[in-house]
Amino acid sequence: MRSIIYCVACLLLLATFVCPAATSEDGPSPAFTSVPELAAGFHLLYGQSFTQAREKFDNWESQHPDEPFGEVAIAASYLFEELFRQGVLSSDFFLNEKRFLHGIEGKPDPERMKSFQQALDRARKLAKQRQSKNPRDPEAFFALTLASGMESNADMMLKKQHIESLKRLKEGNEYAKQLLAEQPDANDAYVALGTANYIIGSLSGGARFMLWFGGVHGDKKLGMEQLGKTIAGGRYLQPFAKILLALAARREKQDAVAQKLLHELSEEYPESSLFAAEYAKAMGHIIPAEMHP
């Protein structure tokens, strides 16, 4: 059962930086519109410049202390950094069945994980405050979805707390569905649904039956299509959707799809050793030592 739960959760990193053209009662939501400072921070994050990205997010959050998006971004920076340091964001991890099913070796950095959890707690508190005024507040759903998705991944891949991970996974999927009911064009929300659909659809029939009984469904083809929706119309999470779909495509032997997506990522983030190395692997090239993340 631990393996089943891990399969469901392991790709649900950062499970929806949602991006419809929504507005809050105080004006355009930073979660749903392009904010230059936040966009610059996420570009640094995907380029693995974690400290610099966090500085951008901290600065924005200090100027907007009532917005959950700032805390969400800060939490994402800590989680992305730990996943990168542990080698999770690579085909070496996801295409290795033993690692894919059982997570990292050893334990994550305790201080980084403490900072990650504190940012999540602050984001949830701010989201609940927004819901006290408007129970259907889209930005609150966004923050709660993302918090659940990130915590699910941390519990599974880094902490190996499989039951807790599944609880957060299901919680995040429910928030994503509520968000999409309010904002149907929230294309980044499909990352939460698409990754779950793909991974559950990849399991054996018996394993899928157990999850169906628990209310979790799966469909590999649909999952990849949903990731494609985020790539086509996403904003902050668009590059992450490309990573996930590229890894799924490699597992499905869809080499041309994986090569195209990884080439785009390596072009957009030339400073990233991760994307350069993954593109070289997808092309079947020998990886120079300096390209290894």
N, C-alpha and C positions, 0 to 999 in steps of 0.2 A: 504493500500500500504506500510506503514511503516513496518508492520509485514512481508510482502513478502520480502522487501529489507533486513530486518534483517536476515531472514532465509538464504538468499543467502550468506550473508557476514560473519555470525558469526563464522564459522569454518575456515575462510581463514586466520588464524593467521600465520605470517611468511611464506608467500606463495611461497617459493622456494629457498632454499640454494642449487643451482644447482650443479651437480657434475660429468659431463663427463670428459673424459681425454682430455680436450681441452688445447690449448696453446695460449698465447697472443704474441704480437710482442716482448715483453721483456722476454719471457720464459713461463714456466708453470704458469697457472693462479691459485692463491690461492683459488679461488672459486671452482675450478674443481679438485684440488689435495689435499691430506691430509697434512696439515701443523700442526706439533705437538703442537705448542703453541695455535693455533686456536682450534684444536680438544680438548685440555685440557680445554680451555675456555668454549666450548659448553658443555663439560661434567659437568663442574661446573654449567652452566646455567640450564641444565635439572635437576640437583640435588638441584636446588633452592638456590644456593650460588651466589646470584646475584652480590654482590660487588666484590667478588673474580673473578668472570667471567669477569666483566667489566675491572678489572685491567689487566687481560690477553689481552683483546681486545685493551685497550688503549695503552699498551706497544707495541703490534704488529703494531698498526696503526701509532704510532710515528716513527717507523722504516720504514714504507711503506706508506708515506703520499699521494702518487699518486694512491693508490689502493682503489676503492670504497668498497671492501669487508670489510675493517676494520670498516668503518663507518656504514655499514649494520649490522655488528655484534654488535656494540655498541648500535645502535637503538633497535635491537632485545632484548638486555639485559634489557633496560628500559621498553619495552612493556611487555615482559614476566613477569617482576617483578610486574608491575601494575595489569596485569591480574590475577596473582597468589594471590596478596593481596586482590583483589576483589572477589575471589572465582570462577572465570570464568573457570579455567582449572580443572573442576570436573564434575562428573555425576550429582551432586546436581544441577548444573546450567543447563547443557544441557538436562537433562531428565525432567526438570521442564518447562512445556510449557509456563507458564507466564513469567518466567525469560528469557527463550530461545528467546521469541519473542520481549521482551521489554528492555533487557539489564540490566545493574547494577542499584542498587539503589544509589542515591546520585551522587557525582561527583568524577572524578579521581584526584589524587594528581597533582596540577598545576605545580610544579617544575619538577617532573618526566616527565610529558608530554611535557614540554618545552624542556628538554634535549633530549627527544625522537625525537621531530620535528627537532631540530637543527641537529642531526645526520643524519636524513633522507635527509635534505636539502643538507648537505655536500656530501652524497653518490650520490645523483642525479647530483650534479654539476660535480663530478669526472667522473660519467658515461657519461655525455654529452661531456666532454672533450675527452674521449676515442672515442666516436662516431664521433667527428670532424675529427679524423684521419682514422677511419674505421667504417662506418655506420652500419656494421653488426657485430661489436665486441661482442663476446658471453658474456664476463664478464660485459659489459655495459647492455646487455639485462637482465642478471642475477640481477644486482643491481636495475635496474628499475622495474623489476618484483617484487622483494622482497619489495622494497619501497612502491609500490602501494598496495601490499597485506597487509602489516603491517598497512599502513595508513587507508585502508578500514576497518580493524578490530577496530582500535582505534576510527574512526569516528562512527562506529555503536555501538559497545559494551560499550565504555567508554564515548564518547561525545554525542551519540545518534543523530548524524547528518546523517540521513538516505539517503538523496539524494546524498550527497557528497560521502558517503560510496559506493553506487552503481556505481557512476562514477569511483571511484578508482578500484572497483572490475573488471569492464569491461576492464579498462586500463591494470590491472595486467594480466588478461587472454590473452589479445592481445600480451603483451610482452612475456608471457610464450610460446605462439604459435610460435612467431618469433624465440625464443631461440631454441625450439625443431626442427624448420626447419633447423637451423644451426647445432645443436648438438642433433641428435635423441636419443642418449643415456643419455641425461640429465634427469635421472630418478626422481630427486627431483622436477623437474618442474611439475610433475604430481599432486603434492599436490594442486596447484592452480586450476587445471582443475578438479581433483577428488572431492574436497570439494564442489565446485560449482555444479558439476553434482549431487552429492548426495543430497545436500540440496534442490536444485530446483526440483529434482525428487521426493522429499518427500512432496511437496506442493499439494494442491488440483488442479483439472483440470483447473478451472478458473484462479487460480493464475498463473499456469504454462503457460497458454495461453497468459496472459499479458506479461510475461517475454519473451516468444517466439517472440511476436510481437516486443519487444525491442531488439531482437537479442541474447538473453541469453537462452540456452537450458539446459535440465536436464535429468539425467538417474541415478537412485540410484545404480543399479547393476554396471554400468560402472564406476561410481564414486568410489565405493569400490574397484573395480579392479585397478583403477588408483592409489589409495592410496597404494595398494599392490605392485605396481611397485616401488614406493619409498622405501617401506620396503625391497624389494628384492635387490634393486640396488642403494639405496641412500647413502649419506654420512652424512653431518652435520644435515640434516632434517629427517633422518631415525627414530629417537626416536619420533619426533613430529608426523610423519605419523602413528606410532603405537598408539599414544594417540587418534588421530582422528578416526582411524579405529576401535579402541576398543569402543569408544563412539558410533560410528555408529552401530557397532555390537550389543551393548546393546539395542539400539533403535529398532533394527530389531529382537530382541530376539535370536540372535546367541550367546548364552552364552559361548559356548566352545571357539569361536574365541576371544571374549573379555577377557575371563579368561587367555588364552594363552598369549596374547599380554601384558596384565597387569602384569602377572607373570614375563615375560621377563624384563619388565621395572623395576619392584621392585627388581629383581635380579641384574640388571645392575646398578641401582642407589639405593643401600640399605640405603643411607643417606636421601632419599626423603620421607617425610611423605605423600606427595601427592600420589605417586604410591602405597605405602603400603596400604593406606586407600582405594584407588580405587580398588585394587585387592581384599581386604577383602570384599568390597561391592559387587563386581561381584560374589564372592563365597558365598554370603549370610551370612557372618559372622558379629557378633556384632563388632563395631568399638571402640576400647579402646580410651579414651580421648586423650592420648598422640599421637595417630596416626592421629588425625584430623589436616589437614593443616591450 
